[in-house]
Amino acid sequence: MFRNWQKLCRKKSIMKNRILPSTSSRVARTGAGFTLIELLLVITILGFIASSSFISLSRFSKQQGINVAYENLKNDLNEAKSKASSQVVKNCANILVGYEVTFNSASTPKTYRLWEVCKTSAGVESVSPVRTTAVSLPSGVSFVGSPSPIRFLTGSGGAQTGGTITLTNNIASQDKSITVYTSGVIK
């Protein structure tokens, strides 16, 4: 039908200065952009990737809370052991017995504290904090039960009584334990 129209136009001399669009240029114009469906599909895929990465990041940060608490507590126990074995005196006016880490499971957030333990010549023990504030566990992390205080004795650096401190992450359902042996080994 198109060819018949061209023949008709030639006969009447209408097409002399006029150029009709070819079919190939029409295809080129329509294929240059993206369709709405293609754009929606790409946006949906990007949204899915963003939401799944957010969920992974959220889970990772919750697991990091217990990892940080575990490492900090282990470092503080090693600090108490080191100070006891080297007999570093900070506040003691009399005899340094050692250093002790106590745990407070009743507070919110859960805390622990490092103490310097001294004894008077009459044999009365007293404690003074090594730091002015207690160390707080991250949100969602707590002690399992009420851990007993861990005391490292001067000279040997050994623990008066051993024990296991277990941290739990209530959000990520993850536990980590630190064991202190009477020899002073911390694992």
Backbone torsions as a table, in degrees:
resi	resn	phi	psi	omega
1	MET	NA	-38.2	179.2
2	PHE	-63.5	-39.9	179.4
3	ARG	-66.2	-36.9	178.0
4	ASN	-64.1	-38.0	-179.9
5	TRP	-67.6	-39.4	177.4
6	GLN	-61.7	-42.2	178.4
7	LYS	-62.6	-38.9	-179.5
8	LEU	-66.4	-40.8	-179.7
9	CYS	-68.1	-36.3	178.7
10	ARG	-65.0	-38.9	-179.8
11	LYS	-64.2	-34.5	-175.5
12	LYS	-94.6	-0.8	179.3
13	SER	62.6	32.0	178.9
14	ILE	-82.5	-31.0	-172.4
15	MET	-88.6	12.3	-175.0
16	LYS	-57.6	-53.6	-176.6
17	ASN	-106.6	8.7	-176.2
18	ARG	-107.2	136.2	178.1
19	ILE	-114.4	124.9	177.4
20	LEU	-87.8	142.8	179.0
21	PRO	-66.0	138.1	178.9
22	SER	-83.1	163.8	-179.8
23	THR	-69.2	-30.7	-179.3
24	SER	-69.0	-35.3	178.4
25	SER	-72.2	-29.2	176.0
26	ARG	-66.7	-40.0	178.3
27	VAL	-66.6	-40.0	179.9
28	ALA	-63.6	-39.0	179.8
29	ARG	-68.5	-39.8	-177.6
30	THR	-78.1	-24.3	-178.9
31	GLY	-88.5	1.8	-174.8
32	ALA	-78.3	-23.8	-175.9
33	GLY	-114.1	-172.8	177.7
34	PHE	-105.1	148.0	176.9
35	THR	-81.3	163.7	179.0
36	LEU	-62.3	-37.4	179.8
37	ILE	-65.3	-41.5	178.0
38	GLU	-63.0	-43.6	178.9
39	LEU	-63.2	-43.7	178.6
40	LEU	-63.4	-38.4	178.7
41	LEU	-64.3	-44.6	179.0
42	VAL	-64.5	-42.8	179.0
43	ILE	-63.7	-39.7	178.7
44	THR	-64.5	-43.9	179.3
45	ILE	-63.5	-44.3	178.5
46	LEU	-62.7	-38.5	177.4
47	GLY	-64.3	-40.6	178.4
48	PHE	-64.5	-43.8	179.1
49	ILE	-63.6	-42.9	-179.7
50	ALA	-64.2	-43.4	-178.5
51	SER	-68.3	-39.0	179.7
52	SER	-69.4	-34.6	177.4
53	SER	-70.9	-32.9	176.4
54	PHE	-64.8	-41.7	179.1
55	ILE	-64.0	-42.5	178.9
56	SER	-64.8	-41.7	179.2
57	LEU	-65.0	-39.3	178.5
58	SER	-63.1	-45.2	179.1
59	ARG	-64.0	-40.6	179.4
60	PHE	-62.9	-43.6	-178.2
61	SER	-67.5	-33.3	177.0
62	LYS	-67.8	-38.3	177.7
63	GLN	-70.1	-31.7	179.4
64	GLN	-67.2	-28.4	179.2
65	GLY	-57.2	-47.3	-179.8
66	ILE	-73.0	-33.2	178.2
67	ASN	-64.4	-42.1	178.8
68	VAL	-65.8	-45.1	179.6
69	ALA	-61.7	-42.1	179.2
70	TYR	-61.1	-49.3	-178.4
71	GLU	-66.1	-41.2	178.8
72	ASN	-63.3	-44.6	179.6
73	LEU	-64.4	-43.0	178.9
74	LYS	-62.3	-41.6	177.4
75	ASN	-64.1	-40.3	179.7
76	ASP	-68.5	-36.2	174.8
77	LEU	-64.6	-40.9	176.7
78	ASN	-65.4	-35.1	176.7
79	GLU	-64.0	-44.5	178.8
80	ALA	-62.0	-43.1	179.0
81	LYS	-62.9	-44.3	-178.7
82	SER	-64.2	-44.4	179.8
83	LYS	-65.9	-37.2	179.5
84	ALA	-67.8	-44.4	-177.3
85	SER	-70.3	-30.4	178.4
86	SER	-91.6	-1.7	177.1
87	GLN	56.9	44.1	176.7
88	VAL	-72.7	124.3	-179.8
89	VAL	-108.1	127.5	179.2
90	LYS	-108.4	-53.8	-174.6
91	ASN	-121.2	-6.4	-175.7
92	CYS	-69.9	131.2	175.3
93	ALA	-95.2	-19.3	-177.2
94	ASN	-116.9	-124.0	-175.0
95	ILE	-94.7	128.1	176.2
96	LEU	-81.3	122.3	178.7
97	VAL	-88.2	-41.8	-178.3
98	GLY	163.9	-162.3	178.4
99	TYR	-125.1	143.7	-174.3
100	GLU	-132.0	142.4	173.9
101	VAL	-112.4	123.1	178.2
102	THR	-112.2	154.4	-174.9
103	PHE	-122.3	136.6	178.6
104	ASN	-117.1	99.8	-179.9
105	SER	-84.3	-12.5	-176.4
106	ALA	-84.9	-22.7	-176.5
107	SER	-79.2	161.6	173.8
108	THR	-126.3	116.4	-2.7
109	PRO	-73.0	166.2	179.2
110	LYS	-65.8	141.8	-175.9
111	THR	-133.8	165.3	169.1
112	TYR	-143.5	161.6	-174.2
113	ARG	-145.0	147.0	178.4
114	LEU	-102.4	126.3	-176.9
115	TRP	-120.6	150.3	170.1
116	GLU	-98.4	125.8	-176.4
117	VAL	-105.7	125.0	-178.5
118	CYS	-121.2	161.4	177.6
119	LYS	-135.4	134.2	176.8
120	THR	-78.2	171.1	178.7
121	SER	-65.3	-20.8	177.5
122	ALA	-84.3	-3.1	178.3
123	GLY	91.3	9.5	-179.7
124	VAL	-88.6	127.1	-179.9
125	GLU	-86.9	145.7	173.6
126	SER	-140.5	155.0	-180.0
127	VAL	-125.5	148.6	172.9
128	SER	-137.9	142.2	-175.8
129	PRO	-69.8	141.4	176.3
130	VAL	-76.8	-38.6	176.1
131	ARG	-114.3	155.1	-177.6
132	THR	-72.7	-25.4	-178.6
133	THR	-123.3	154.9	175.7
134	ALA	-77.2	154.6	178.2
135	VAL	-88.4	125.1	-179.5
136	SER	-95.1	140.0	174.8
137	LEU	-77.8	151.2	178.9
138	PRO	-62.7	162.9	179.8
139	SER	-57.8	132.3	179.0
140	GLY	88.4	-9.8	-179.4
141	VAL	-103.5	134.4	179.8
142	SER	-146.5	171.3	175.8
143	PHE	-84.8	147.2	172.1
144	VAL	-87.1	116.6	-176.7
145	GLY	71.5	-157.8	177.5
146	SER	-118.0	99.7	-178.6
147	PRO	-63.5	145.0	176.3
148	SER	-74.7	150.7	176.4
149	PRO	-59.9	145.6	177.4
150	ILE	-110.1	119.9	-178.7
151	ARG	-114.9	126.3	175.6
152	PHE	-101.3	128.8	-175.3
153	LEU	-88.5	150.1	-179.5
154	THR	-65.1	156.5	177.3
155	GLY	82.0	-69.7	-174.9
156	SER	-80.1	-31.2	-175.3
157	GLY	76.9	3.0	178.0
158	GLY	-76.3	159.2	179.5
159	ALA	-88.1	139.3	178.7
160	GLN	-63.9	-44.5	174.0
161	THR	-135.4	136.9	177.1
162	GLY	-80.7	176.0	178.2
163	GLY	176.3	169.0	178.0
164	THR	-120.5	130.6	176.4
165	ILE	-110.7	121.7	-179.8
166	THR	-111.7	126.9	175.0
167	LEU	-101.5	142.1	177.1
168	THR	-129.1	143.7	175.4
169	ASN	-104.8	105.4	-176.2
170	ASN	-64.8	-27.5	-176.6
171	ILE	-81.1	-45.2	-175.2
172	ALA	-99.0	3.9	-179.8
173	SER	50.5	59.5	-177.6
174	GLN	-136.3	137.7	178.7
175	ASP	-120.0	147.3	173.7
176	LYS	-140.3	137.6	-177.7
177	SER	-120.5	145.1	173.8
178	ILE	-120.8	127.1	178.7
179	THR	-111.6	130.6	176.2
180	VAL	-112.7	121.2	179.5
181	TYR	-93.5	158.6	-178.6
182	THR	-64.2	-20.0	177.4
183	SER	-74.1	-11.7	-179.2
184	GLY	100.7	-4.8	178.6
185	VAL	-69.6	133.8	179.7
186	ILE	-117.9	119.3	179.7
187	LYS	-126.8	NA	NA
